[in-house]
Every structure is written in structure tokens, then in C-alpha cells.
Amino acid sequence: MHWIVFCTDKPGALALRETNTPKHRAYLESGPITLVTSGPLVDDAGETKIGSFFLVEAQTRAEVETFNRNDPLFAAGVWDDIRIHRFHRKVG
């Protein structure tokens, strides 16, 4: 099953995000879940990071929630809003 994790950053969290990005990347590279694609959300100018997007494969929502809670950006308090949705992939 596919799941989307859509996280928006707290206002003013860019410095905190940048400080914790190396730990975040190492976490993702450790393979805690099957990532289909992921990357930062950016502002309309394409310059400033304002959140995170993940498309993952997992059997249960609980697996996705655990993946998210163990992310260093979560632990650092970077994200203001986190939305997890099951996704039915139809094309691509």
C-alpha cells in the first residue's frame, strides 16, 4: 500500500530544519520504511524549504506513523502540521 506523508514546517523553523537535515537524511538512508519518493516542500519561488513530502510503501498506517515519529525532524519539532493519507496509485 502507498501512503503520503505531508508535513508543513512551523513558522521560523528553517534554521532548525537545516541543523537537523544531516540526521534526517541519515535516518532516511537507514531504510526505516520503503520510500518511493521524498523531498522538501518549497515556497512558490522555489527557494525556501517549508515542509516535507514522502510517498512510502507500508502495510499499515501504524508503520507510517512510527516512521514519521522517529524522524529527527519530528523529534526536533520542525513540523507544525503532519498529514498522513492512504494513496491509491493509478498512474505512473
Stockholm file with secondary structure:
# STOCKHOLM 1.0

chainA/1-92         MHWIVFCTDKPGALALRETNTPKHRAYLESGPITLVTSGPLVDDAGETKIGSFFLVEAQTRAEVETFNRNDPLFAAGVWDDIRIHRFHRKVG
#=GR chainA/1-92 SS CEEEEEEEECTTCHHHHHHHHHHHHHHHHTCSSEEEEEEEEECTTSCSEEEEEEEEECSCHHHHHHHHHTSHHHHTTCEEEEEEEEECCCCC
#=GC SS_cons        CEEEEEEEECTTCHHHHHHHHHHHHHHHHTCSSEEEEEEEEECTTSCSEEEEEEEEECSCHHHHHHHHHTSHHHHTTCEEEEEEEEECCCCC
//
